[in-house]
Amino acid sequence: MGHLSTHVLDTAHGCPAAGMAVTLQRILPEGGVETCQRFHLNADGRADGPLLSGEALQAGRWRLCFEVAAYFRARGVALPEPPFIDVVNLDFGIADVQSKYHVPLLVSPWSYSTYRGS
């Protein structure tokens, strides 16, 4: 059975991004977004369980919003105002609801990268 998960690594400190706030949104076909959930990453930099699974995992366009600047400020990192990276809005598509979709984020105050994980 398919599911959606995420994992964030803080590349500036070489550790999981524990405590980072993340919002999951569905991008609606007619425009706009629907917020599905908001959560904080655990000590491993992950959500405590799948973000979507079963009936909730639907084909379509989705967005994960990672609150990067707030996370780094909470860690004591001095950032300019406005920060270079504030919120990373990552738009992605789910085409096959039987597949596993893992969305990792590698992030620092100055850069980020992502890929479809396993």
C-alpha positions as CSV (number, residue, x, y, z in Angstrom):
1,M,0.0,0.0,0.0
2,G,1.2,3.5,-0.8
3,H,2.0,6.3,1.5
4,L,3.7,9.7,1.8
5,S,6.5,10.5,4.2
6,T,9.2,13.1,4.7
7,H,12.6,13.5,6.4
8,V,14.6,16.7,6.9
9,L,18.4,16.9,7.5
10,D,20.0,20.0,8.7
11,T,23.2,20.1,6.6
12,A,24.6,23.2,8.5
13,H,24.8,21.2,11.8
14,G,25.0,17.7,10.4
15,C,21.9,16.4,12.1
16,P,18.2,15.7,11.7
17,A,16.0,18.9,11.7
18,A,14.2,18.0,15.0
19,G,11.4,20.3,15.8
20,M,11.0,21.9,12.4
21,A,7.4,22.9,11.6
22,V,5.9,21.5,8.4
23,T,2.6,22.0,6.7
24,L,1.1,19.5,4.2
25,Q,-1.3,21.1,1.6
26,R,-3.2,19.7,-1.3
27,I,-3.1,21.9,-4.4
28,L,-6.7,22.0,-5.7
29,P,-7.4,21.5,-9.4
30,E,-9.5,24.7,-9.6
31,G,-6.7,26.7,-7.9
32,G,-5.9,27.4,-4.3
33,V,-4.7,25.0,-1.6
34,E,-6.3,23.0,1.2
35,T,-4.2,22.6,4.4
36,C,-4.4,19.0,5.4
37,Q,-2.1,19.0,8.5
38,R,0.6,20.8,10.4
39,F,3.2,19.0,12.4
40,H,6.7,19.2,13.9
41,L,9.4,16.8,13.0
42,N,10.6,14.3,15.7
43,A,14.1,13.8,17.0
44,D,15.0,11.9,13.8
45,G,13.8,14.8,11.6
46,R,10.7,12.8,10.5
47,A,7.0,12.9,11.0
48,D,5.8,10.4,13.6
49,G,4.0,8.4,10.9
50,P,2.9,8.5,7.3
51,L,1.6,11.9,6.2
52,L,-0.9,10.2,3.9
53,S,-1.9,6.6,3.5
54,G,-5.0,4.6,2.6
55,E,-8.0,6.7,1.4
56,A,-6.2,9.9,2.3
57,L,-3.4,9.2,-0.3
58,Q,-4.9,10.7,-3.5
59,A,-3.4,11.3,-6.9
60,G,-2.8,15.0,-7.6
61,R,-0.6,17.9,-6.8
62,W,0.6,18.4,-3.2
63,R,2.8,20.8,-1.3
64,L,5.0,20.5,1.8
65,C,5.9,23.8,3.5
66,F,9.1,23.6,5.6
67,E,9.6,26.5,8.0
68,V,13.3,26.7,7.6
69,A,14.2,30.2,9.0
70,A,12.1,29.6,12.2
71,Y,13.9,26.3,12.7
72,F,17.4,27.8,12.3
73,R,16.5,30.8,14.5
74,A,15.3,28.5,17.2
75,R,18.8,26.8,17.0
76,G,20.4,30.2,17.7
77,V,21.5,30.9,14.1
78,A,21.7,34.6,13.4
79,L,19.8,35.2,10.1
80,P,19.3,38.5,8.3
81,E,15.8,40.0,8.0
82,P,14.4,38.9,5.7
83,P,16.2,35.5,5.7
84,F,17.6,34.2,2.5
85,I,15.5,31.0,2.8
86,D,12.4,31.5,4.9
87,V,9.9,28.7,4.0
88,V,10.7,26.0,1.4
89,N,7.4,25.3,-0.5
90,L,8.0,22.0,-2.2
91,D,5.3,21.2,-4.8
92,F,5.2,17.6,-6.1
93,G,2.8,15.2,-7.7
94,I,1.4,11.8,-6.7
95,A,0.4,9.8,-9.7
96,D,0.2,6.2,-8.4
97,V,-1.5,5.8,-5.0
98,Q,-0.1,2.3,-4.7
99,S,3.5,3.7,-4.6
100,K,5.5,5.0,-1.7
101,Y,6.4,8.7,-2.0
102,H,9.2,9.8,0.3
103,V,10.2,13.5,0.1
104,P,13.5,14.2,1.8
105,L,14.8,17.8,2.3
106,L,18.5,18.6,2.9
107,V,18.7,22.2,4.1
108,S,20.9,24.9,5.5
109,P,20.1,28.7,5.9
110,W,21.6,29.2,2.5
111,S,20.6,26.2,0.3
112,Y,18.4,23.2,0.0
113,S,17.9,20.2,-2.2
114,T,15.4,17.4,-2.5
115,Y,14.7,14.2,-4.4
116,R,12.2,11.4,-4.5
117,G,13.5,9.0,-1.9
118,S,12.6,5.4,-1.2
